Amino acid sequence: MSHWKFAKAIRENEEFRIEGLNIWNHYWHCVDKKVEVAGPDGGNIYYFKEYQIANSDKTVNFVAGEFSDAKVGVYIKDELREGKL
């Protein structure tokens, strides 16, 4: 089982790449799964959705949702945090 780790809080349309794919340049397909994640400050619990983006070479999954400060929190799997961003 993969664990989702906080990657970054970004503004909408601020470039953010996972395995070379800028998440805003692709359709976010919701995989109909709510994921419990801990917020970056204070460990507040959020329930965000898991999304999938793809190009002709690869498919990438991530978790994202809006924090109360109008920023989007992005979470990625443990194995991607090890330097594959």
Secondary structure, 3 states (H helix, E strand, C coil): CCCEEEEEEECCCCCCEECCEEHHHCCCEEEEEEEEEECCCCCCEEEEEEEEEECCCCEEEEEEEECCCCCEEEEEEHHHHCCCC
